[in-house]
């Protein structure tokens, strides 16, 4: 991996702003303005030959001035290696589209726009691909509410799908760990049999018993 990293750095030259080997993968960062040039070089250079864009995705770090990372995972079929390239951007600054380098980036850039709001300049058709066309916001941003902003339902009277504001009182689930119902761990659930049998001294639970019977039996064994 060290040799591959040095090859990538020498191939891209001054375009590389950061580099590392993490989990046995070569990772380099380049300025957004250089991404088309960098990927073209990695695709065509004989020492890298990354002919395939395996994946493109976004990552959101809200605390950073440039909150978004765009990550390009490249694969070389000739050399059997992978190279990960990253660029940084913010909510207002578009990243040059790489559809001209890798046509497979078309839908992947649309997905990053849809889910994160990352803009790609020069994209032939940058519109939503997973959410509804009237969707408000970008659902994989860390500051997007878990409940969303609207809910959809089929209205029997109107005979159509309608959009309504979310009526939930909170945008998170509250786990009450003091609740006796959530703390009742001795009641066997479907699928628990194999795991429980591995524990020494496990006597099993009669699934025909009621909860009150189980509690009394456990108290008697104490």
C-alpha positions in Angstrom: 0.0 0.0 0.0 2.9 2.4 0.7 4.2 1.9 -2.8 0.7 2.6 -4.3 0.3 5.7 -2.2 3.7 7.1 -3.3 2.7 6.3 -6.9 -0.6 8.1 -6.6 1.1 11.1 -5.0 3.8 11.3 -7.7 1.2 10.9 -10.4 -1.1 13.6 -9.1 1.8 15.9 -8.0 0.8 19.1 -6.2 -2.9 18.3 -6.5 -2.7 16.1 -3.4 -3.5 18.1 -0.2 -3.7 15.1 2.2 -2.9 11.4 2.0 -3.1 8.4 4.2 -3.5 4.6 4.4 -6.5 3.7 6.5 -7.7 0.1 6.9 -5.3 -0.9 4.1 -6.9 1.6 1.7 -5.1 4.4 -0.1 -6.8 7.8 0.5 -5.9 11.1 -1.0 -7.6 14.5 -0.9 -7.5 17.0 -3.7 -9.0 20.5 -4.2 -12.5 20.4 -5.7 -11.4 22.5 -8.6 -8.9 19.7 -9.5 -11.2 16.7 -9.2 -11.8 16.3 -13.0 -8.1 16.5 -13.8 -7.2 14.2 -10.9 -9.7 11.5 -11.8 -8.8 11.7 -15.5 -5.1 11.1 -14.6 -5.9 8.2 -12.2 -8.1 6.6 -14.9 -5.5 7.0 -17.8 -2.1 6.7 -16.2 -0.5 3.3 -16.7 0.6 3.0 -13.1 -2.9 3.5 -11.7 -5.4 2.6 -14.5 -8.5 3.1 -12.4 -11.0 2.5 -15.2 -14.0 2.1 -12.9 -15.8 4.4 -10.5 -17.1 1.9 -8.0 -18.9 4.4 -5.8 -19.4 8.1 -5.2 -21.0 9.3 -2.0 -21.3 12.3 0.4 -20.4 12.7 4.0 -21.7 15.5 6.3 -19.6 17.1 9.1 -21.7 20.0 10.2 -19.1 21.4 12.5 -16.6 22.0 9.7 -16.5 25.2 7.6 -16.6 23.0 4.6 -19.1 20.6 5.9 -19.3 18.1 3.0 -16.9 15.5 1.7 -17.4 14.0 -1.7 -15.8 10.6 -1.8 -14.8 8.8 -5.0 -14.0 5.1 -4.8 -11.9 4.0 -7.8 -11.1 0.5 -8.9 -8.3 -0.7 -11.2 -9.2 -4.0 -12.9 -5.7 -4.1 -14.4 -3.8 -3.7 -11.2 -6.4 -5.0 -8.8 -6.2 -2.0 -6.4 -8.5 0.6 -5.1 -7.9 4.3 -4.6 -10.2 6.7 -2.6 -10.2 10.3 -3.6 -11.9 13.0 -1.4 -12.8 16.7 -2.0 -14.3 19.2 0.5 -17.1 21.7 -0.2 -19.8 23.7 1.5 -23.5 24.3 0.9 -22.9 27.1 -1.7 -19.9 25.9 -3.6 -20.5 23.3 -6.4 -18.1 20.5 -7.2 -17.3 20.0 -10.9 -19.2 17.0 -12.2 -17.1 14.0 -13.3 -19.7 12.5 -15.6 -17.4 13.2 -18.5 -14.7 11.1 -16.9 -16.9 8.3 -15.4 -20.4 8.2 -16.9 -21.4 6.1 -13.9 -21.2 9.2 -11.8 -24.4 10.6 -13.3 -26.9 9.0 -10.9 -24.4 8.9 -8.0 -24.0 12.7 -8.2 -27.8 13.1 -8.4 -28.0 10.9 -5.2 -25.5 13.1 -3.4 -27.4 16.2 -4.4 -30.7 14.6 -3.4 -29.6 13.4 0.0 -27.0 16.0 1.0 -27.7 19.0 -1.2 -24.1 18.9 -2.7 -24.2 20.7 -6.0 -22.3 19.5 -9.0 -21.5 22.1 -11.8 -21.7 20.8 -15.3 -24.0 17.9 -14.5 -26.3 17.1 -17.4 -29.4 16.5 -15.3 -29.0 17.4 -11.6 -32.4 16.6 -10.0 -33.7 14.4 -7.3 -33.4 10.7 -7.7 -34.6 9.0 -4.5 -37.0 11.4 -2.8 -40.1 12.9 -4.2 -39.7 15.9 -6.5 -41.5 18.2 -4.0 -39.4 16.9 -1.0 -38.3 19.6 1.4 -34.6 19.4 2.4 -31.9 16.8 2.2 -32.5 13.8 4.5 -29.0 12.6 5.1 -27.7 15.9 6.5 -27.0 15.7 10.2 -29.3 18.6 11.0 -32.3 17.2 9.1 -35.1 16.3 11.6 -35.7 12.6 12.0 -39.4 13.1 11.5 -39.0 15.1 8.3 -41.2 18.1 7.6 -44.2 16.6 6.0 -45.9 13.2 5.9 -47.8 11.6 3.0 -51.0 9.6 3.3 -53.8 8.5 0.9 -56.9 10.5 1.5 -60.0 8.3 0.9 -62.3 11.3 0.5 -60.0 13.1 -2.0 -58.9 9.8 -3.6 -55.3 11.0 -3.9 -52.1 11.3 -1.9 -51.9 14.4 0.3 -49.0 16.1 2.0 -49.5 17.3 5.6 -47.2 18.8 8.3 -45.8 16.2 10.6 -47.9 15.9 13.7 -45.5 14.1 16.0 -44.7 15.9 19.3 -41.0 15.0 19.2 -38.4 14.2 16.6 -36.8 11.4 18.5 -37.7 8.2 20.4 -37.5 8.2 24.2 -36.2 4.9 25.6 -37.3 4.6 29.2 -34.7 2.1 30.6 -36.4 2.1 34.0 -39.6 0.6 32.5 -40.2 -3.0 33.7 -41.4 -3.9 30.3 -38.1 -2.9 28.7 -36.0 -4.3 31.5 -37.7 -7.7 31.3 -34.8 -9.6 29.8 -35.6 -13.1 30.9 -38.6 -13.6 28.7 -37.5 -15.5 25.6 -38.3 -13.9 22.3 -38.5 -15.6 18.9 -35.0 -16.3 17.6 -33.4 -16.3 21.1 -33.3 -20.0 21.5 -29.9 -20.7 20.0 -28.2 -17.9 21.9 -29.7 -18.7 25.2 -28.9 -22.4 25.0 -25.2 -21.5 24.9 -25.4 -20.0 28.4 -24.6 -22.5 31.2 -27.4 -23.3 33.4 -30.1 -21.9 31.1 -33.4 -23.6 32.0 -35.5 -22.0 29.2 -38.8 -20.3 29.5 -42.2 -21.9 28.9 -43.7 -19.8 26.1 -47.2 -20.7 27.3 -46.6 -19.0 30.6 -47.9 -15.6 31.2 -45.7 -12.7 32.3 -46.9 -12.9 35.9 -46.1 -16.6 36.1 -42.6 -16.0 34.8 -41.9 -13.2 37.3 -43.1 -15.4 40.2 -40.9 -18.3 39.0 -37.9 -16.1 38.7 -38.5 -14.7 42.3 -38.7 -18.3 43.6 -35.4 -19.2 42.1 -33.8 -16.1 43.7 
